[in-house]
Structures are given as structure tokens and as C-alpha cells.
Amino acid sequence: MIKSEIIRFIEERVRKSKVPKYSSWTIGITADPETRKSQHGNPGYWLQWEADRESDAREIEKHFLDKGMKGDTGGGQRPIYVYIF
């Protein structure tokens, strides 16, 4: 999925949430979303997207970290999945 679409979906989800604050959300990137979800304790609400390129996933993550979402950079080798919860 292209970077701008993922950003738009995330922006829309935050805006429609009960508490529309970036700081209420966690963002991350990974190569293995199922394992990463488990490592986060299987949060009840989890959304993920497959970015076209690793560089896009990293830019999306940084974009939302700069807006105040929780998380950190990283993602392991070849992370192309962006997730929020």
C-alpha cells in the first residue's frame, strides 16, 4: 500500500477514536506482525498495513512518532508492516 494511503487511514482512525489524541496510540513497524502483536500482549485493538517499501514504513512510523504517538524506531530486518494499537 502506498505511504499516503496508510497515513490517511491512520489519521482517520485517530480522528474517529473516543480520545482523538496521538499520544493515546502506539505505532510500530515489523517484518512479522503476528509475532510482534504477541510481544505487545495481543492488544484487543490492532490495525496493520503492508507498506510498499521498508523506507515508506520507516517514514510513516517517524511521521506519527513526531506527532506524539508512543513507540520507538527499530522494526528489525526488512520491516514493511506498519501497525497501531
ABEGO torsion letter per residue (X at the ends): XBAAAAAAAAAAAAAABABBBAAABBBBBBABAAAAAAAAGGBABBBBBBBABAAAAAAAAAAAAAAGBBEBBEGEBGBABBBBX
